[in-house]
Amino acid sequence: MNLSFDADQEALRETARSFLAAHSSSDAVRRAMASERGWDPEVWRRVGSDLGWPALLVPEAYGGLELGPVELVALMEEMGSALFCSPFLASVCLGGMAIQLGGSEEQKRRHLPGIARGETIATLAYTEENGRWDAHAITATARADGDAFVLEGVKTFVPDGASADLLVVAARRPSSSGEDGVSLFALPADAAGVARRALPTIDQTRRQGEIRLDRVRAPREALLGEAGRGWELLARTLDRALVAIAAEQVGGAQRCLDLAVEYAKQRVQFGRPIGSFQAIKHKCADLLVLVESARSASYYAGAAAAADDPELPVLASLAKAVCSDAYFRCAADAIQIHGGVGFTWELDCHLYFKRAKSSETLLGDAAYHRERVASRIGL
């Protein structure tokens, strides 16, 4: 596999870096995270109309750019470095990806053009109060009722769940268990019986919401794929989303290392920069090894996704585990290198620390994914 970016992919990175420097500065991030949605609608409009990022993975037939996972990795790494507040992950990598992978032709034509323009915000309502990430996480029910389904249950920690326009909801047939009986439904967020609220989470740079389904009637044309056979589609969607999150974590980890090194060069103690002391040198060197190892895992998973490699589920989990550990360690040690000032509100270290923790648990923490890798390779 070629794990280097070509000229077009490097150009995408440079464009993203330039745009994010102007629109995702520390002040811009703080304004966005304090807003009602958690992101700036005007910046998101420019992302959709001027840059076309929401159209990155969407096929050209539905108004997209039809690029691939490698371009997504390049873009997500820059977003993670800038701590970009946006519904990109939820709309493009979760809700939109599920429709792209499992929707009918009519469903794709109905939903994907709006997602590609950034006008429709989609998300995936998958997890619940039990805190699990496997198929047993889904306890919401979808009961067949004539030519429709009746959905009941509560979904929690849904990325951008309170502001999305389109919900891809995972529910199961009553009395089913595990991977059997799971179905996905694409529902408008204002459907009768749907109640939403934003959750007070530790990381306000990525909002999460709770969605209550009270006898929501979903027409049969809202069903993605075949009824009761939706776990395979959901698993494929999650594997590709894991690749995106891992790349974002790499960008965040690199930024934490950069902040720590910059401060270590400037902070003077005992008459010399603290970066000249061996303990700080070793800590920064250890973080560099973690960042580069995580980057390699992320890029390899992205290349595997681009090649539709059958080993993608293993590689995606491996990347998520490695990148989660690296990001959290880099964020925590960056605070330590900054000393007591590291967790004050004025510095950005605490924002990266909170994102590192929230992204570590999103779609499963490192321990869950290490277990998943071990199970798949027969250990």
Stockholm file with secondary structure:
# STOCKHOLM 1.0

chainA/1-379         MNLSFDADQEALRETARSFLAAHSSSDAVRRAMASERGWDPEVWRRVGSDLGWPALLVPEAYGGLELGPVELVALMEEMGSALFCSPFLASVCLGGMAIQLGGSEEQKRRHLPGIARGETIATLAYTEENGRWDAHAITATARADGDAFVLEGVKTFVPDGASADLLVVAARRPSSSGEDGVSLFALPADAAGVARRALPTIDQTRRQGEIRLDRVRAPREALLGEAGRGWELLARTLDRALVAIAAEQVGGAQRCLDLAVEYAKQRVQFGRPIGSFQAIKHKCADLLVLVESARSASYYAGAAAAADDPELPVLASLAKAVCSDAYFRCAADAIQIHGGVGFTWELDCHLYFKRAKSSETLLGDAAYHRERVASRIGL
#=GR chainA/1-379 SS CCCSCCHHHHHHHHHHHHHHHHHSSHHHHHHHHTSSSSSCHHHHHHIIIIICGGGSSSCGGGTCCCCCHHHHHHHHHHHHHHTCCSSHIIIIIIIHHHHHHHCCHHHHHHHHHHHHHTCSCEEEECCCTTCCCSGGGCCCEEEEETTEEEEEEEEEEEETTTTCSEEEEEEECTTCCTTTTEEEEEEETTCTTEEEEECCCSCTTSCEEEEEEEEEEEEGGGEESSTTBCHHHHHHHHHHHHHHHHHHHHHHHHHHHHHHHHHHHHCEETTEEGGGSHHHHHHHHHHHHHHHHHHHHHHHHHHHHHTTCTTHHHHHHHHHHHHHHHHHHHHHHHHHHHGGGGGSTTSSHHHHHHHHHHHHHTTCCHHHHHHHHHHHTTC
#=GC SS_cons         CCCSCCHHHHHHHHHHHHHHHHHSSHHHHHHHHTSSSSSCHHHHHHIIIIICGGGSSSCGGGTCCCCCHHHHHHHHHHHHHHTCCSSHIIIIIIIHHHHHHHCCHHHHHHHHHHHHHTCSCEEEECCCTTCCCSGGGCCCEEEEETTEEEEEEEEEEEETTTTCSEEEEEEECTTCCTTTTEEEEEEETTCTTEEEEECCCSCTTSCEEEEEEEEEEEEGGGEESSTTBCHHHHHHHHHHHHHHHHHHHHHHHHHHHHHHHHHHHHCEETTEEGGGSHHHHHHHHHHHHHHHHHHHHHHHHHHHHHTTCTTHHHHHHHHHHHHHHHHHHHHHHHHHHHGGGGGSTTSSHHHHHHHHHHHHHTTCCHHHHHHHHHHHTTC
//
